[in-house]
Amino acid sequence: MRRSQIFDDNYRWLMATHPTVSTLREYIQRRKQLKVVELFGTIDYDEDCNYKQQRQTL
């Protein structure tokens, strides 16, 4: 096995198991969820749009 392959495998393992990395991932995921929640009620939909008809024409 090449040295770079060993390094890559160990780096991936570290990134997957290190507590700080998992905490940061959870933090980022939570921030993304909050941004999505902020969009509720702010998007205006076109009432005349018929999405079912548009899907049939594809």
N, C-alpha and C positions, 0 to 999 in steps of 0.2 A: 504494500500500500504506500502511495506517495505521501510525503510529509504534508503537502498542502491538503490532501484528502483527510488526513488525521486531524489537522488543524480545523478544517471545515466541520468535521463531525463533532469535535469537542466544542467548537464555538456554538454550533446549533444546540447542542445539549445544554450548554451554559445559558444561552438565551432562553431556552424553554423552561429551565428549572430554577433560575436565579430569582429569589423573592422580589428584588427590586424591579426586575423586568416584568414579572407578572403583575405587580402593583401598578406600574406605569401603563401596562396594557389595559387593566381594569379602569384606570383613570381616563384614558383616552376614549375607551368604549363608552363610559358614562357621559363624557362631554359630548360625544356624537349623539347619544340618545337624547340629551337635553336640547340640542339644536333641532332635532326632529320634532320633539314635543312642542317647541316654540312655534313651529310652522302650522300646528293645528288651528284651524279657523282663519288662517291668513291667505289660503290659496283660493282664488276664485275660479270656478269651473264654468265652462261654456254650456249652458243648458241646451243649446241647439245641437251639440255634438252627439252623434250617434256612433259610439265606439263599436257596437256590435256590427253595424253595417260596414264600418271601415275594416273590421277583421275579416269579413266575408269576401271583400274585394281583393284581398291579398291572395 
